[in-house]
Amino acid sequence: MFEKLEGEHICLCKAKETDYRSMLKNVWGDEKVYQWMLYQPTLTEKDAMDRCRRSILYQKDNYAWFVTLKDTDEAIGFCGMKEAGTGHFEESGACIGTEHQGKGYGKEVITLLLELAFERLGASDFRYGYFRENGRSKKLAEHFGFRFDCRREIIRPWDGSKKTIDSCILTREEYLQHKSGKE
């Protein structure tokens, strides 16, 4: 199930038990990150170990990875996608820890997910969603040529807060057109 995808500076790798410390520091315990996520914060080492074990199990049968720096193997984020219907893919979470944002790693993550979906799995389209207030995620979607498709309201399970999610779509044709314009 695609154990590792390599970008220029990052890798999408299946989780290892030793990743719990860097995930706790860089992602799960970072308020600036989890404000944009559906998941509940993880604040203790014990909870991080448990969460890492659950991630390992989940990643075995799903398109899901930790984002690691190529040069140090430090886990700095996570990402995933799922096939919502034959040929219809969508991201199922993507984030980079605050300390590592603004360095192009998010673009590398989305590039790798799109390449996997369109070039290796034959996707006809790919959906990307983000909290409406998350300007960085919106800019990332615009960078890749995603088109706004719909808006939905949800209640975040762990804190009961109401969130608005903007959903965007990119078709195979749009992906190929956008990619050829970059080359």
N, C-alpha and C positions, 0 to 999 in steps of 0.2 A: 504494500500500500504506500509506495513512494516514501521510503525511509528518510531520504535526504534530498533537498533541492538547494542548489548552490547559486548564490548571487555573487556580485562583485565583492561586497564587504560582509555579507551575512549568509547564514545557512538556515534553512528551515529543517529542523532535526526533530526526531522523535525524542520525547523527554527521557531523562535518566534520573535515577533517585537522587543523585548528587546536585541536580539543578534546583532543588527546593530553596537553598539559601539565596541564590541570585534572583530567583523569581519572587521571593518574599521581598527582597530589597528593591528590585527594579520595577516590579509590576503589582503583585497582589496586595502589598501593603502600602502602596503609593496612592494617597488620596487624589492627587492630580490625575492619576490614571483611572482609578475605579469610579470616579464621578461620571465617566463616560461609558461605563460598562454595566451590563446586566448582572454580573456576578457580585456576590457579597465579598467584602474585603477579607483578607486573611492576614492576621496580625501577629501570630505566634509561630515559633519554629515548629512546634508539634503540629499545628494546623497546616502549615506549609508542607511538612512531610506527608501528611495525609492527602492533601490536595495534589501533590506531585504524584503520589501513587495512583490516585484516581485519573490524573491526566495520562499517565502511562497506559492504563487500561483502556481509556477512551480512545487514545491515539492509535491503538493497535488496529482498530477496524474503521477508522475514520480519516478523512483528509484533514488532519490537524497536527500542528507542530509547535514547538517552541522556536522562537527566533533567537539565534545565537550569533555572536560576533565570530567571523571566520578566524581571526588571528588569536583569539583567546578562548573560544568555545563558551564564553559567558552567556547565559540566557538573559536576554533583555526584553523579551516580549513573547507573544504567542499569535497564532493565526490559524484559521481553518476555513474550509468551504464544504459545502454539501451539494449533492445532486438532488434538487427539489422535484425533478421529473426528468424523463429521458432527454438529455442534452441541455437541461436548464439548471445552471449552477448558481450558487449564491455564497457570498462570504458568510461565515458563521462566527465571526469575531476576528478582530485584528487590532493589535495595539503594540506600541513600543513604549518602554519605560521613559518617564519624563527626562531623566538624565541623558538619554540617548536620542531624544527627539531633535528634529531640525538638521539631521545629518544625512538625510536621503534614505534612511533604512525603511521607512514606510513605503516609499516608492518602490524599493527593491522587493518588499513583501508582495505588494499588489502585482508587480510585474511577474513575479514567480507564480502567483496564483493564476493570473490570466494566461500565462504561457502553458501551464499545466492543463487548465480547463479547455482552452481553445486549440492548442497545438498537439496535445497528447491524448486528451479525452474526447475531442470532437464536439465541444460545446456549441450550441446554437446561440446561447446568450448567457450573460453573467450579471447577477444583481449584487449591488453594494448598498448597504444601509448605514446610517449614522444618526446620532442624536442631533436634532435640528440646530441646537446651540453650539455644536462642535465644529467651529470654523475650520480647523485643521483637516478634519475628515472630509468636509465639503470641498476644500481646495484639492485634496487628493483625488476625489472623484472627478472633479473638473479636469485635472491634469491628464487623466486617462480617457477623457471624452465620454464619461457616463452621462446619460440624460436623466433628469428628474422624471420619475414615473408615478409615484404616489406617496402619500403621507399617511401615517397611522399613529394612533395613540395607544400607549401601553401603560400598565402599572408595573413598575420594577418590583419584583417579588420580595427582595430582601429588605427594602425600606418603605415600600408603599408609595413611592413618589411617582407622579405622572410624568411620562416622557413622550416626546414626539419624535418619531423616527421618519426621516426622509429616505425613501428608497429610490435608487437610480438603476438604470439598466444599460448594458452595452451589448449590442448584437455582434455576431461573428463578423459581419461586413464592416461594422463600425470599428471593431478591434483591428481588423486587417488594414483598413484605411488609415487609422490613427498610427498603427505601427509603421506602415510604409512612409508616412510623413515624418517619422522620427529618424528613419535610416538614411 
